[in-house]
Amino acid sequence: MNYKRFYIPSVMIVVLIMASFIGIPFRHQAEMPGPIRTLSKSEWENLLVSGHRVGPKAAPVTIVEFSDFLCTHCKEFNEVLEQYRKDHPKQIQVVYHNFPLPQHPYSRRLAASAECVAKTGDYGKYYSLLFSKQNSIKELSLDSLAKEAGVKDLNAFKGCMKDPGINNIIQRDIQLGMDIGLMQTPTLVINRVLYSGALTYEQLSEAVDYVTRNKTD
């Protein structure tokens, strides 16, 4: 009997069975994005206490985003969000939170650099700059990117990068994400409605329309 022809399928079956038992706690977008649930008032308020706001304070819609600078789906959604903000400059404000994934160790350093830029530069500009350079970011100087985002005191920036307190800010953001059940990046909360995964321009428009029509108490 020729055992070789049975060997490969058998190995494949074993691999599939093993894969079904392997869990990944946090990941890039894996399933179709969609509304998950509406957060309680206290959960929503916790998300708004910290983070970095970009956009008009009087905007009727607030989007809280948890993101990883090395997540490809986060980059795609950032492009969607930037275009939507250009098309609707008064409609939304965004509150950004860090959620560096464990499989992206360098993403935590990028998050730290964004926190340090926020102290003396343009956080929103730097945020988008990191995503625009995502494919080559590990080869680039964070000092020069910070300068491009408006940081004038690079010595202060470098000192901030060595401050252990910055890691506490990132860890706080991660805990906030875990508290609302975040399992992948990007994760969005639009006026208390939780969405898991990157939205297309059309999906974002529908989500904004939905929360505008159905205002939460």
C-alpha positions in Angstrom: 0.0 0.0 0.0 1.2 3.5 -0.8 1.1 5.4 2.5 2.5 8.6 1.1 -0.8 9.6 -0.5 -2.5 9.4 2.9 0.2 11.1 4.8 -0.3 14.7 3.6 -4.1 14.8 4.1 -3.6 13.4 7.6 -1.1 16.1 8.5 -3.5 18.7 7.1 -6.3 17.4 9.3 -4.1 17.5 12.4 -3.1 21.1 11.6 -6.7 22.2 11.2 -7.7 20.6 14.5 -4.8 22.2 16.3 -5.7 25.6 14.8 -9.2 25.4 16.0 -7.9 25.3 19.6 -5.5 28.2 19.3 -6.9 31.5 20.5 -5.4 35.0 19.6 -6.5 37.5 22.3 -6.0 40.6 20.1 -5.8 40.9 16.4 -6.2 42.9 13.3 -9.7 43.1 11.8 -10.8 39.5 11.1 -14.5 39.6 10.6 -16.9 42.1 9.0 -17.3 45.3 10.9 -20.6 46.1 12.5 -22.3 47.5 15.6 -21.8 45.3 18.6 -23.6 47.1 21.4 -24.3 50.5 23.0 -22.0 51.4 25.8 -23.4 52.6 29.2 -23.1 56.2 30.1 -20.3 55.4 32.5 -18.3 53.4 30.0 -18.7 56.2 27.4 -17.6 58.9 29.9 -14.5 56.9 30.9 -13.4 56.9 27.2 -13.8 60.7 27.0 -11.8 61.6 30.1 -8.5 60.9 28.4 -7.2 60.4 24.8 -6.5 63.1 22.2 -9.3 65.1 20.6 -9.1 66.2 17.0 -11.9 68.2 15.3 -14.5 70.7 16.5 -15.6 70.4 20.1 -19.2 71.3 19.1 -19.5 68.5 16.6 -22.7 66.4 17.1 -20.8 63.1 16.6 -17.8 61.9 18.6 -15.8 58.9 17.4 -13.5 57.2 19.9 -10.9 55.1 18.1 -8.6 52.5 19.5 -5.7 51.9 17.1 -2.3 50.4 16.5 0.2 52.3 14.3 1.4 49.1 12.6 -2.1 47.7 11.9 -2.8 47.7 8.2 -6.6 48.0 8.7 -6.1 50.9 11.0 -4.1 52.7 8.3 -6.9 52.0 5.8 -9.5 53.4 8.2 -7.4 56.4 9.0 -7.5 57.3 5.2 -11.3 56.9 5.3 -11.7 59.0 8.4 -9.5 61.8 7.0 -11.5 61.9 3.9 -14.8 62.0 5.8 -13.5 64.8 8.0 -12.6 66.8 4.9 -16.0 66.2 3.5 -17.8 67.0 6.8 -15.6 69.3 8.7 -18.2 70.2 11.4 -19.9 66.9 11.9 -17.4 64.8 13.9 -14.6 65.0 16.4 -12.3 62.1 17.1 -10.8 60.9 20.4 -7.8 58.8 19.8 -6.6 56.0 22.2 -3.6 53.7 21.9 -3.9 50.0 21.6 -0.6 48.5 20.4 -1.0 44.9 19.7 1.3 42.4 21.4 2.5 41.1 18.0 3.8 44.6 17.2 6.4 45.4 19.9 7.5 48.5 18.0 4.0 49.9 17.9 4.3 50.7 21.6 7.3 52.9 20.9 5.3 54.6 18.2 2.4 55.2 20.6 4.9 56.6 23.1 6.2 59.0 20.5 2.7 60.2 19.6 2.1 60.9 23.3 5.3 62.9 23.5 4.4 64.8 20.3 1.0 65.7 21.9 2.9 67.7 24.6 4.4 70.2 22.2 3.4 69.4 18.6 0.4 68.6 16.4 -0.9 65.2 17.6 -3.4 64.8 14.7 -0.7 65.6 12.1 1.7 63.2 13.7 -0.9 60.5 14.0 -1.6 60.6 10.2 2.1 60.9 9.5 2.9 57.6 11.2 0.2 55.8 9.2 1.4 57.4 5.9 4.9 56.1 6.6 3.8 52.7 8.0 5.6 50.6 5.5 9.0 52.1 6.2 8.5 53.5 9.7 11.1 51.3 11.4 13.8 52.8 9.3 12.8 56.4 9.9 13.9 58.8 12.6 11.1 59.6 15.1 12.8 62.8 15.9 12.5 64.0 12.3 8.9 63.0 12.2 8.2 64.8 15.4 9.8 67.9 14.0 7.6 67.6 10.9 4.6 67.5 13.2 5.6 70.8 14.8 7.7 69.7 17.8 10.3 72.5 18.2 12.1 71.3 21.3 13.5 67.9 20.3 15.5 67.6 23.5 12.2 67.7 25.4 10.8 65.1 23.0 13.7 62.8 23.6 13.4 63.3 27.3 9.7 62.5 27.1 10.5 59.2 25.3 12.6 58.1 28.3 9.8 59.0 30.8 8.3 55.8 32.3 5.1 57.7 32.9 4.4 57.5 29.1 4.0 53.8 29.3 1.4 54.2 32.0 -0.6 56.3 29.7 -0.5 53.6 27.0 -1.3 50.9 29.5 -4.3 53.0 30.7 -5.6 53.1 27.1 -5.1 49.4 26.7 -7.1 48.8 29.9 -9.9 51.1 28.6 -10.1 49.0 25.5 -10.2 45.8 27.4 -12.9 47.2 29.7 -15.3 47.6 26.7 -14.4 44.2 25.3 -12.0 45.2 22.5 -10.7 42.2 20.6 -9.2 43.7 17.4 -8.0 46.9 15.9 -9.3 49.3 14.9 -12.2 49.5 17.3 -14.6 52.4 17.2 -17.2 53.8 19.5 -19.5 56.3 17.7 -21.7 58.2 20.1 -21.6 55.2 22.5 -22.3 52.6 19.7 -19.4 50.1 19.5 -18.1 49.0 16.1 -15.4 46.3 15.7 -13.2 46.6 12.7 -12.5 49.2 10.0 -15.4 50.8 8.3 -15.5 51.8 4.6 -16.5 55.4 3.8 -20.1 54.2 3.1 -20.3 52.3 6.3 -18.9 55.2 8.3 -21.5 57.5 6.7 -24.3 55.0 7.6 -23.0 54.8 11.2 -22.8 58.5 11.6 -26.3 58.9 10.2 -27.6 56.1 12.5 -26.3 57.7 15.7 -27.5 61.1 14.6 -31.0 59.8 14.1 -31.0 57.6 17.2 -29.6 59.8 19.9 -28.6 58.0 23.1 -29.8 59.4 26.4 
